[in-house]
Amino acid sequence: MKTTPQEIINAITVSKMGFYKLSETLEILQKLGSATAIIEHRNNIKDVLPDASDKLVETLKNADRFLIQAEQEFIWTQQWRRGALLGR
């Protein structure tokens, strides 16, 4: 399975939120299947993860600022990578 650019951006977003320890983040990823699923359900996480903590619900409500940062990082990385490949 090929990882899409959006999944990469969403994975960066989830890692930036820092709402859990690594093991807890992994557990949520395994339950929902992807970082994209977490981001897609950030406003209704209890619908897909009924045992979600209040801390997780609150953190996901503020995910947009992390999503913007992740998108910017992804774009920068892609531009740097192209420049490196072209010898710039």
N, CA, C and O atoms as CSV, one atom per row, in Angstrom:
chain,resi,resn,atom,element,x,y,z
A,1,MET,N,N,0.834,-1.172,0.000
A,1,MET,CA,C,0.000,0.000,0.000
A,1,MET,C,C,0.885,1.245,0.000
A,1,MET,O,O,1.791,1.368,0.824
A,2,LYS,N,N,0.623,2.150,-0.911
A,2,LYS,CA,C,1.392,3.379,-1.005
A,2,LYS,C,C,0.825,4.420,-0.037
A,2,LYS,O,O,-0.389,4.599,0.059
A,3,THR,N,N,1.706,5.089,0.663
A,3,THR,CA,C,1.291,6.136,1.586
A,3,THR,C,C,1.045,7.415,0.795
A,3,THR,O,O,1.908,7.866,0.042
A,4,THR,N,N,-0.123,7.987,0.971
A,4,THR,CA,C,-0.474,9.196,0.238
A,4,THR,C,C,0.127,10.423,0.933
A,4,THR,O,O,0.439,10.379,2.123
A,5,PRO,N,N,0.283,11.508,0.186
A,5,PRO,CA,C,0.759,12.749,0.810
A,5,PRO,C,C,-0.146,13.192,1.968
A,5,PRO,O,O,0.345,13.697,2.977
A,6,GLN,N,N,-1.457,13.007,1.827
A,6,GLN,CA,C,-2.367,13.425,2.901
A,6,GLN,C,C,-2.161,12.591,4.162
A,6,GLN,O,O,-2.240,13.118,5.271
A,7,GLU,N,N,-1.899,11.300,4.002
A,7,GLU,CA,C,-1.637,10.453,5.172
A,7,GLU,C,C,-0.348,10.895,5.867
A,7,GLU,O,O,-0.265,10.878,7.095
A,8,ILE,N,N,0.653,11.289,5.082
A,8,ILE,CA,C,1.898,11.787,5.671
A,8,ILE,C,C,1.622,13.063,6.462
A,8,ILE,O,O,2.090,13.211,7.591
A,9,ILE,N,N,0.871,13.974,5.874
A,9,ILE,CA,C,0.521,15.226,6.558
A,9,ILE,C,C,-0.263,14.923,7.833
A,9,ILE,O,O,0.000,15.518,8.878
A,10,ASN,N,N,-1.212,14.015,7.755
A,10,ASN,CA,C,-2.005,13.679,8.933
A,10,ASN,C,C,-1.171,12.987,10.011
A,10,ASN,O,O,-1.396,13.202,11.202
A,11,ALA,N,N,-0.217,12.163,9.600
A,11,ALA,CA,C,0.675,11.517,10.570
A,11,ALA,C,C,1.549,12.551,11.275
A,11,ALA,O,O,1.770,12.465,12.483
A,12,ILE,N,N,2.043,13.527,10.516
A,12,ILE,CA,C,2.809,14.618,11.131
A,12,ILE,C,C,1.931,15.360,12.129
A,12,ILE,O,O,2.371,15.689,13.230
A,13,THR,N,N,0.687,15.623,11.737
A,13,THR,CA,C,-0.257,16.332,12.607
A,13,THR,C,C,-0.467,15.582,13.912
A,13,THR,O,O,-0.373,16.165,14.992
A,14,VAL,N,N,-0.751,14.298,13.814
A,14,VAL,CA,C,-0.984,13.485,15.011
A,14,VAL,C,C,0.248,13.485,15.908
A,14,VAL,O,O,0.127,13.568,17.130
A,15,SER,N,N,1.424,13.393,15.309
A,15,SER,CA,C,2.652,13.373,16.122
A,15,SER,C,C,2.890,14.715,16.808
A,15,SER,O,O,3.468,14.754,17.895
A,16,LYS,N,N,2.457,15.810,16.196
A,16,LYS,CA,C,2.650,17.140,16.772
A,16,LYS,C,C,1.699,17.419,17.925
A,16,LYS,O,O,2.017,18.214,18.809
A,17,MET,N,N,0.551,16.785,17.929
A,17,MET,CA,C,-0.452,17.087,18.955
A,17,MET,C,C,0.002,16.676,20.352
A,17,MET,O,O,-0.357,17.320,21.338
A,18,GLY,N,N,0.771,15.631,20.434
A,18,GLY,CA,C,1.344,15.237,21.718
A,18,GLY,C,C,0.329,14.999,22.817
A,18,GLY,O,O,0.596,15.314,23.977
A,19,PHE,N,N,-0.836,14.446,22.479
A,19,PHE,CA,C,-1.848,14.236,23.497
A,19,PHE,C,C,-1.638,12.978,24.309
A,19,PHE,O,O,-2.302,12.781,25.327
A,20,TYR,N,N,-0.733,12.128,23.880
A,20,TYR,CA,C,-0.504,10.857,24.562
A,20,TYR,C,C,0.952,10.451,24.480
A,20,TYR,O,O,1.752,11.025,23.740
A,21,LYS,N,N,1.257,9.450,25.262
A,21,LYS,CA,C,2.550,8.801,25.124
A,21,LYS,C,C,2.538,8.027,23.811
A,21,LYS,O,O,1.474,7.770,23.248
A,22,LEU,N,N,3.691,7.666,23.336
A,22,LEU,CA,C,3.804,6.952,22.074
A,22,LEU,C,C,2.942,5.691,22.051
A,22,LEU,O,O,2.293,5.407,21.045
A,23,SER,N,N,2.928,4.942,23.135
A,23,SER,CA,C,2.144,3.699,23.168
A,23,SER,C,C,0.652,3.976,23.050
A,23,SER,O,O,-0.074,3.203,22.425
A,24,GLU,N,N,0.190,5.067,23.640
A,24,GLU,CA,C,-1.235,5.407,23.549
A,24,GLU,C,C,-1.591,5.917,22.151
A,24,GLU,O,O,-2.672,5.632,21.635
A,25,THR,N,N,-0.678,6.668,21.548
A,25,THR,CA,C,-0.901,7.132,20.177
A,25,THR,C,C,-0.984,5.931,19.250
A,25,THR,O,O,-1.859,5.880,18.385
A,26,LEU,N,N,-0.096,4.971,19.416
A,26,LEU,CA,C,-0.099,3.761,18.598
A,26,LEU,C,C,-1.414,2.997,18.767
A,26,LEU,O,O,-1.964,2.487,17.791
A,27,GLU,N,N,-1.911,2.917,19.980
A,27,GLU,CA,C,-3.172,2.223,20.243
A,27,GLU,C,C,-4.337,2.885,19.486
A,27,GLU,O,O,-5.171,2.199,18.896
A,28,ILE,N,N,-4.380,4.211,19.511
A,28,ILE,CA,C,-5.434,4.937,18.792
A,28,ILE,C,C,-5.299,4.718,17.288
A,28,ILE,O,O,-6.295,4.507,16.596
A,29,LEU,N,N,-4.074,4.769,16.787
A,29,LEU,CA,C,-3.841,4.518,15.361
A,29,LEU,C,C,-4.292,3.111,14.964
A,29,LEU,O,O,-4.889,2.919,13.904
A,30,GLN,N,N,-4.006,2.140,15.814
A,30,GLN,CA,C,-4.404,0.772,15.509
A,30,GLN,C,C,-5.923,0.620,15.542
A,30,GLN,O,O,-6.490,-0.100,14.720
A,31,LYS,N,N,-6.579,1.286,16.474
A,31,LYS,CA,C,-8.039,1.192,16.568
A,31,LYS,C,C,-8.728,1.832,15.364
A,31,LYS,O,O,-9.711,1.298,14.851
A,32,LEU,N,N,-8.211,2.978,14.915
A,32,LEU,CA,C,-8.864,3.685,13.810
A,32,LEU,C,C,-8.276,3.347,12.450
A,32,LEU,O,O,-8.921,3.575,11.427
A,33,GLY,N,N,-7.063,2.807,12.421
A,33,GLY,CA,C,-6.493,2.332,11.169
A,33,GLY,C,C,-5.535,3.281,10.469
A,33,GLY,O,O,-4.723,2.841,9.655
A,34,SER,N,N,-5.612,4.576,10.768
A,34,SER,CA,C,-4.707,5.519,10.111
A,34,SER,C,C,-4.778,6.881,10.785
A,34,SER,O,O,-5.722,7.196,11.510
A,35,ALA,N,N,-3.753,7.670,10.523
A,35,ALA,CA,C,-3.755,9.050,11.006
A,35,ALA,C,C,-4.862,9.844,10.313
A,35,ALA,O,O,-5.454,10.746,10.906
A,36,THR,N,N,-5.133,9.502,9.061
A,36,THR,CA,C,-6.192,10.179,8.321
A,36,THR,C,C,-7.540,9.959,8.997
A,36,THR,O,O,-8.345,10.886,9.083
A,37,ALA,N,N,-7.793,8.751,9.474
A,37,ALA,CA,C,-9.052,8.478,10.172
A,37,ALA,C,C,-9.171,9.314,11.447
A,37,ALA,O,O,-10.253,9.800,11.778
A,38,ILE,N,N,-8.063,9.477,12.155
A,38,ILE,CA,C,-8.082,10.302,13.372
A,38,ILE,C,C,-8.440,11.736,13.006
A,38,ILE,O,O,-9.308,12.339,13.636
A,39,ILE,N,N,-7.779,12.283,11.994
A,39,ILE,CA,C,-8.028,13.668,11.596
A,39,ILE,C,C,-9.438,13.834,11.032
A,39,ILE,O,O,-10.109,14.821,11.331
A,40,GLU,N,N,-9.886,12.891,10.232
A,40,GLU,CA,C,-11.236,12.975,9.663
A,40,GLU,C,C,-12.312,12.990,10.740
A,40,GLU,O,O,-13.367,13.598,10.559
A,41,HIS,N,N,-12.050,12.329,11.851
A,41,HIS,CA,C,-13.035,12.238,12.930
A,41,HIS,C,C,-12.697,13.136,14.121
A,41,HIS,O,O,-13.181,12.906,15.230
A,42,ARG,N,N,-11.877,14.147,13.896
A,42,ARG,CA,C,-11.438,14.995,15.006
A,42,ARG,C,C,-12.585,15.735,15.679
A,42,ARG,O,O,-12.481,16.082,16.855
A,43,ASN,N,N,-13.662,15.982,14.971
A,43,ASN,CA,C,-14.796,16.697,15.568
A,43,ASN,C,C,-15.893,15.774,16.083
A,43,ASN,O,O,-16.864,16.226,16.691
A,44,ASN,N,N,-15.730,14.483,15.834
A,44,ASN,CA,C,-16.714,13.504,16.314
A,44,ASN,C,C,-16.028,12.203,16.736
A,44,ASN,O,O,-16.525,11.113,16.451
A,45,ILE,N,N,-14.912,12.321,17.399
A,45,ILE,CA,C,-14.094,11.150,17.741
A,45,ILE,C,C,-14.857,10.133,18.589
A,45,ILE,O,O,-14.618,8.930,18.481
A,46,LYS,N,N,-15.770,10.609,19.429
A,46,LYS,CA,C,-16.540,9.692,20.286
A,46,LYS,C,C,-17.454,8.781,19.458
A,46,LYS,O,O,-17.830,7.704,19.921
A,47,ASP,N,N,-17.810,9.195,18.254
A,47,ASP,CA,C,-18.642,8.351,17.392
A,47,ASP,C,C,-17.899,7.094,16.957
A,47,ASP,O,O,-18.507,6.035,16.800
A,48,VAL,N,N,-16.598,7.203,16.763
A,48,VAL,CA,C,-15.807,6.061,16.296
A,48,VAL,C,C,-14.942,5.455,17.395
A,48,VAL,O,O,-14.452,4.333,17.260
A,49,LEU,N,N,-14.760,6.188,18.466
A,49,LEU,CA,C,-13.948,5.730,19.588
A,49,LEU,C,C,-14.674,6.124,20.886
A,49,LEU,O,O,-14.291,7.086,21.551
A,50,PRO,N,N,-15.725,5.367,21.234
A,50,PRO,CA,C,-16.576,5.755,22.364
A,50,PRO,C,C,-15.837,5.939,23.687
A,50,PRO,O,O,-16.283,6.707,24.540
A,51,ASP,N,N,-14.717,5.248,23.869
A,51,ASP,CA,C,-13.972,5.360,25.120
A,51,ASP,C,C,-12.911,6.458,25.089
A,51,ASP,O,O,-12.036,6.501,25.953
A,52,ALA,N,N,-12.988,7.349,24.091
A,52,ALA,CA,C,-12.012,8.446,23.983
A,52,ALA,C,C,-12.073,9.323,25.229
A,52,ALA,O,O,-13.149,9.669,25.716
A,53,SER,N,N,-10.909,9.668,25.725
A,53,SER,CA,C,-10.847,10.502,26.932
A,53,SER,C,C,-11.224,11.944,26.608
A,53,SER,O,O,-11.187,12.368,25.453
A,54,ASP,N,N,-11.584,12.682,27.642
A,54,ASP,CA,C,-11.896,14.097,27.470
A,54,ASP,C,C,-10.679,14.858,26.944
A,54,ASP,O,O,-10.812,15.795,26.156
A,55,LYS,N,N,-9.491,14.440,27.391
A,55,LYS,CA,C,-8.261,15.084,26.928
A,55,LYS,C,C,-8.081,14.888,25.422
A,55,LYS,O,O,-7.702,15.823,24.718
A,56,LEU,N,N,-8.350,13.681,24.926
A,56,LEU,CA,C,-8.242,13.414,23.496
A,56,LEU,C,C,-9.259,14.243,22.718
A,56,LEU,O,O,-8.925,14.835,21.693
A,57,VAL,N,N,-10.489,14.286,23.200
A,57,VAL,CA,C,-11.542,15.065,22.536
A,57,VAL,C,C,-11.128,16.529,22.444
A,57,VAL,O,O,-11.261,17.149,21.388
A,58,GLU,N,N,-10.632,17.079,23.536
A,58,GLU,CA,C,-10.231,18.491,23.565
A,58,GLU,C,C,-9.029,18.747,22.655
A,58,GLU,O,O,-8.986,19.754,21.947
A,59,THR,N,N,-8.076,17.857,22.674
A,59,THR,CA,C,-6.889,18.016,21.833
A,59,THR,C,C,-7.258,17.991,20.355
A,59,THR,O,O,-6.745,18.790,19.571
A,60,LEU,N,N,-8.142,17.080,19.976
A,60,LEU,CA,C,-8.533,16.976,18.576
A,60,LEU,C,C,-9.336,18.188,18.108
A,60,LEU,O,O,-9.326,18.524,16.924
A,61,LYS,N,N,-10.022,18.836,19.029
A,61,LYS,CA,C,-10.748,20.057,18.664
A,61,LYS,C,C,-9.792,21.156,18.215
A,61,LYS,O,O,-10.169,22.043,17.450
A,62,ASN,N,N,-8.552,21.092,18.695
A,62,ASN,CA,C,-7.539,22.090,18.362
A,62,ASN,C,C,-6.545,21.591,17.312
A,62,ASN,O,O,-5.443,22.127,17.197
A,63,ALA,N,N,-6.925,20.587,16.560
A,63,ALA,CA,C,-6.006,19.962,15.599
A,63,ALA,C,C,-5.695,20.846,14.400
A,63,ALA,O,O,-4.667,20.654,13.752
A,64,ASP,N,N,-6.550,21.804,14.089
A,64,ASP,CA,C,-6.355,22.600,12.871
A,64,ASP,C,C,-5.018,23.327,12.841
A,64,ASP,O,O,-4.378,23.393,11.791
A,65,ARG,N,N,-4.588,23.867,13.962
A,65,ARG,CA,C,-3.306,24.581,13.949
A,65,ARG,C,C,-2.139,23.632,13.694
A,65,ARG,O,O,-1.168,24.005,13.035
A,66,PHE,N,N,-2.229,22.418,14.208
A,66,PHE,CA,C,-1.188,21.421,13.951
A,66,PHE,C,C,-1.242,20.949,12.502
A,66,PHE,O,O,-0.209,20.663,11.896
A,67,LEU,N,N,-2.443,20.870,11.955
A,67,LEU,CA,C,-2.605,20.468,10.557
A,67,LEU,C,C,-1.961,21.492,9.624
A,67,LEU,O,O,-1.308,21.123,8.648
A,68,ILE,N,N,-2.144,22.758,9.921
A,68,ILE,CA,C,-1.520,23.816,9.112
A,68,ILE,C,C,0.003,23.711,9.168
A,68,ILE,O,O,0.674,23.810,8.141
A,69,GLN,N,N,0.544,23.510,10.371
A,69,GLN,CA,C,1.995,23.358,10.516
A,69,GLN,C,C,2.498,22.142,9.745
A,69,GLN,O,O,3.535,22.206,9.083
A,70,ALA,N,N,1.771,21.046,9.830
A,70,ALA,CA,C,2.178,19.818,9.143
A,70,ALA,C,C,2.165,20.006,7.628
A,70,ALA,O,O,3.065,19.536,6.932
A,71,GLU,N,N,1.143,20.693,7.122
A,71,GLU,CA,C,1.085,20.961,5.681
A,71,GLU,C,C,2.280,21.805,5.233
A,71,GLU,O,O,2.869,21.550,4.182
A,72,GLN,N,N,2.631,22.804,6.032
A,72,GLN,CA,C,3.775,23.655,5.702
A,72,GLN,C,C,5.069,22.857,5.720
A,72,GLN,O,O,5.909,23.028,4.837
A,73,GLU,N,N,5.241,21.997,6.701
A,73,GLU,CA,C,6.438,21.163,6.781
A,73,GLU,C,C,6.526,20.214,5.586
A,73,GLU,O,O,7.601,20.015,5.020
A,74,PHE,N,N,5.401,19.637,5.211
A,74,PHE,CA,C,5.383,18.715,4.079
A,74,PHE,C,C,5.785,19.443,2.795
A,74,PHE,O,O,6.598,18.939,2.020
A,75,ILE,N,N,5.222,20.609,2.576
A,75,ILE,CA,C,5.556,21.395,1.371
A,75,ILE,C,C,7.036,21.745,1.376
A,75,ILE,O,O,7.705,21.604,0.352
A,76,TRP,N,N,7.556,22.197,2.506
A,76,TRP,CA,C,8.967,22.553,2.601
A,76,TRP,C,C,9.841,21.345,2.287
A,76,TRP,O,O,10.820,21.458,1.550
A,77,THR,N,N,9.493,20.206,2.838
A,77,THR,CA,C,10.267,18.986,2.618
A,77,THR,C,C,10.271,18.606,1.140
A,77,THR,O,O,11.305,18.222,0.592
A,78,GLN,N,N,9.119,18.715,0.506
A,78,GLN,CA,C,9.033,18.382,-0.919
A,78,GLN,C,C,9.878,19.341,-1.759
A,78,GLN,O,O,10.545,18.922,-2.704
A,79,GLN,N,N,9.846,20.614,-1.415
A,79,GLN,CA,C,10.637,21.605,-2.154
A,79,GLN,C,C,12.134,21.374,-1.931
A,79,GLN,O,O,12.920,21.456,-2.876
A,80,TRP,N,N,12.526,21.092,-0.705
A,80,TRP,CA,C,13.937,20.836,-0.390
A,80,TRP,C,C,14.408,19.592,-1.128
A,80,TRP,O,O,15.507,19.562,-1.683
A,81,ARG,N,N,13.575,18.580,-1.127
A,81,ARG,CA,C,13.931,17.326,-1.780
A,81,ARG,C,C,14.145,17.525,-3.283
A,81,ARG,O,O,15.109,17.007,-3.847
A,82,ARG,N,N,13.256,18.266,-3.924
A,82,ARG,CA,C,13.420,18.557,-5.360
A,82,ARG,C,C,14.710,19.331,-5.606
A,82,ARG,O,O,15.450,19.045,-6.547
A,83,GLY,N,N,14.967,20.312,-4.751
A,83,GLY,CA,C,16.193,21.114,-4.892
A,83,GLY,C,C,17.441,20.266,-4.728
A,83,GLY,O,O,18.420,20.440,-5.453
A,84,ALA,N,N,17.401,19.349,-3.773
A,84,ALA,CA,C,18.546,18.460,-3.539
A,84,ALA,C,C,18.769,17.545,-4.737
A,84,ALA,O,O,19.908,17.292,-5.129
A,85,LEU,N,N,17.691,17.057,-5.309
A,85,LEU,CA,C,17.809,16.165,-6.466
A,85,LEU,C,C,18.341,16.910,-7.687
A,85,LEU,O,O,19.023,16.326,-8.529
A,86,LEU,N,N,18.027,18.195,-7.778
A,86,LEU,CA,C,18.489,18.996,-8.918
A,86,LEU,C,C,19.846,19.646,-8.652
A,86,LEU,O,O,20.379,20.349,-9.510
A,87,GLY,N,N,20.396,19.416,-7.482
A,87,GLY,CA,C,21.700,19.956,-7.146
A,87,GLY,C,C,21.697,21.425,-6.763
A,87,GLY,O,O,22.700,22.118,-6.937
A,88,ARG,N,N,20.578,21.901,-6.244
A,88,ARG,CA,C,20.481,23.296,-5.826
A,88,ARG,C,C,20.828,23.487,-4.388
A,88,ARG,O,O,20.791,24.611,-3.888
